[in-house]
Amino acid sequence: MRLFRAELTRLFARRFTKIMLLALVLALGLIAAVLITQTHQPDPAELQRAEERASSARAQCEQQQEDIPGRPGQYTPNCEDITASQFLDSYALNFRDEMPVLLFLFGGLLALFGYLVGASFLGAEWSSGGMANLLLWRTQRVRVLAGKLTALLLALVMLGLTIGAAWTAAVWLIAHFGGLPAELTPKFWRSLAFDGARALALVVIVTAGGAAIASLGRRTAAALGLLIGYLVVWEIGAQLVMEGLNVLAPRRFMLSSYVMSVITETHKVMDYQNCWDYDCAPYVFTITWPWALALLSVLALGAVLVALWSFRRRDVA
């Protein structure tokens, strides 16, 4: 416990952590400021006109679906998704419709914060010689690294819950006093909590992976270099090569597709390369969030286990 508390204190005492935390808060504040300046509260007459337009659009959508059946693999819009907020004269923030997107935007910023801070937290220990000095008086190597990782991940969870709750409250206040009124049912709050849990799980996975890579490479730059290299070589380069070789649905081999699945619950990768007419059913590879979360968790856990094994066996210098 003493080691755990010491690592928590060391994490929040680092200048880089403070700078990144300030940058995170400023980024959220900037988004909130943009929402405040862009949104407006519609009057009853405007709401009535928007509701009439939405009702007409839903009726037209349902009629089109009856007259023209969807072809195999063709996207068919959900007529219930047509709401009055889409037909207002100008933008009005709708908490019920937009908070899930804004919550995942916060999750993306927090994941980037966690990756950078986690990589720096362990990478800087190696490059500064702090890890060698620590192991002079505490020789349990696995316990030391496990304590650092546990403190880092717990700190990210606490930050995610605290700042996430404040962010949700701030968006609700903006929508309540300057946006479109919306009915918030218990079902909506359960769905929002589920979205937040998935976003937080993704943050923990990304942070653990970045910290483990930095520990293996003994440098913060190792985690940053691997991230940039993966994006350039695999997400861009390998995808272009696979498309040139006519590999079926190359996006199913990209981690970004699995990240998207965690965010949207289900992500479909479609490939029309074997279709020669509109009646052809494309190849569809469906990625569900449990499968995507399990795969990303296995990759992060594997990196952590390799880092622990390497840390236990190798020299300190």
Order of alpha helices (4+ residues) and beta strands (2+ residues): alpha-alpha-alpha-alpha-alpha-alpha-alpha-alpha-alpha-alpha-beta-beta-alpha
